[in-house]
Amino acid sequence: MLAEEQLTESVREALVGAGAVREVKMFGGIGFILNGNLAVAASKRGLLARVGRERQDDALARAAARPMVTGSFKSHRSIGLRVTSTDHAAMYQ
């Protein structure tokens, strides 16, 4: 199984029982919509997870995590946490 498939399957397992989950192709992979909002996306580039402002500092303390930023240079904002595909093992530490 490819790393992307393993990551996608891990996300599916983690979201079991979390609520109304729907999978949508996006970002070159699969986006997981939880109760109408994007919660997580998995692709060959890694994992994008929306962690919320109150958990962002703790999430970014993980070795493999980087902020995911969207928008133009002048108005960018953090939208969550990005974990690169080469760091899959570090996600679970």
LUMZA-399635 format. One record per residue (C-alpha): y, z, x; residue in one letter. Coordinates in nm, 4 decimals, decimal comma. Example, Ala and Ser with C-alpha at 12.3 -4.5 7.8 and 13.67 -1.06 7.14 Angstrom:
2
north / up / east / res
-0,4500 / 0,7800 / 1,2300 / A
-0,1060 / 0,7140 / 1,3670 / S
//
This chain:
93
north / up / east / res
0,0000 / 0,0000 / 0,0000 / M
0,3465 / -0,0894 / 0,1315 / L
0,5969 / 0,1863 / 0,2059 / A
0,8201 / 0,0622 / -0,0781 / E
0,5309 / 0,0848 / -0,3234 / E
0,4442 / 0,4348 / -0,2008 / Q
0,8046 / 0,5455 / -0,2421 / L
0,8236 / 0,3965 / -0,5926 / T
0,5003 / 0,5674 / -0,6917 / E
0,6265 / 0,9008 / -0,5521 / S
0,9395 / 0,8709 / -0,7646 / V
0,7309 / 0,7921 / -1,0739 / R
0,5175 / 1,1003 / -1,0141 / E
0,8234 / 1,3206 / -0,9564 / A
0,9805 / 1,2101 / -1,2855 / L
0,6754 / 1,2772 / -1,5041 / V
0,7870 / 1,5061 / -1,7839 / G
1,1558 / 1,4881 / -1,6838 / A
1,2669 / 1,3108 / -2,0007 / G
1,3106 / 0,9553 / -2,1214 / A
1,2571 / 0,7439 / -1,8069 / V
1,2959 / 0,3681 / -1,7930 / R
1,2448 / 0,1406 / -1,4907 / E
1,4906 / -0,1412 / -1,4208 / V
1,4921 / -0,3919 / -1,1363 / K
1,8074 / -0,3315 / -0,9305 / M
1,9298 / -0,2919 / -0,5722 / F
1,6401 / -0,5080 / -0,4548 / G
1,3911 / -0,2546 / -0,5901 / G
1,3383 / -0,0337 / -0,8932 / I
1,6026 / 0,1853 / -1,0528 / G
1,4874 / 0,4828 / -1,2575 / F
1,7046 / 0,5507 / -1,5588 / I
1,6687 / 0,9087 / -1,6826 / L
1,8103 / 0,9869 / -2,0264 / N
2,0357 / 0,6805 / -2,0037 / G
2,1700 / 0,7379 / -1,6499 / N
2,0602 / 0,6057 / -1,3111 / L
1,8906 / 0,8959 / -1,1343 / A
1,6994 / 0,7323 / -0,8483 / V
1,6424 / 0,3872 / -0,7000 / A
1,3636 / 0,2936 / -0,4587 / A
1,3545 / -0,0233 / -0,2492 / S
1,2473 / -0,1511 / 0,0919 / K
1,5780 / -0,0103 / 0,2225 / R
1,4830 / 0,3392 / 0,1116 / G
1,5767 / 0,5829 / -0,1602 / L
1,9027 / 0,6295 / -0,3464 / L
1,9208 / 0,9597 / -0,5318 / A
2,2014 / 1,0993 / -0,7412 / R
2,2034 / 1,4673 / -0,6548 / V
2,5295 / 1,5878 / -0,8092 / G
2,8304 / 1,7363 / -0,6346 / R
2,6907 / 2,0903 / -0,6381 / E
2,3790 / 1,9814 / -0,4422 / R
2,5318 / 1,7169 / -0,2174 / Q
2,5908 / 1,9381 / 0,0888 / D
2,2337 / 2,0707 / 0,0806 / D
2,0944 / 1,7209 / 0,0325 / A
2,3003 / 1,5775 / 0,3194 / L
2,1723 / 1,8527 / 0,5494 / A
1,8359 / 1,6722 / 0,5536 / R
1,7871 / 1,4734 / 0,8728 / A
1,7204 / 1,1401 / 0,7007 / A
2,0010 / 1,1605 / 0,4435 / A
2,3320 / 0,9778 / 0,4443 / R
2,5973 / 0,9530 / 0,1744 / P
2,5845 / 0,6434 / -0,0437 / M
2,9363 / 0,5125 / -0,0951 / V
3,0571 / 0,2515 / -0,3407 / T
3,3888 / 0,0834 / -0,4063 / G
3,6585 / -0,0707 / -0,1920 / S
3,7841 / 0,0670 / 0,1381 / F
4,0792 / 0,2371 / -0,0328 / K
3,8989 / 0,3787 / -0,3356 / S
3,5443 / 0,4500 / -0,2221 / H
3,3546 / 0,7414 / -0,3675 / R
3,0236 / 0,9006 / -0,2935 / S
2,7659 / 0,8202 / -0,5599 / I
2,4703 / 1,0031 / -0,4167 / G
2,2338 / 1,0276 / -0,1290 / L
2,0671 / 0,7469 / 0,0655 / R
1,7499 / 0,7890 / 0,2691 / V
1,6581 / 0,4974 / 0,4923 / T
1,3148 / 0,3420 / 0,4640 / S
1,2315 / 0,4243 / 0,8262 / T
1,2745 / 0,7933 / 0,7479 / D
1,0289 / 0,8292 / 0,4571 / H
0,8402 / 1,1122 / 0,6290 / A
1,1640 / 1,3059 / 0,6795 / A
1,2351 / 1,3002 / 0,3045 / M
0,9607 / 1,5534 / 0,2461 / Y
1,0721 / 1,8046 / 0,5103 / Q
//
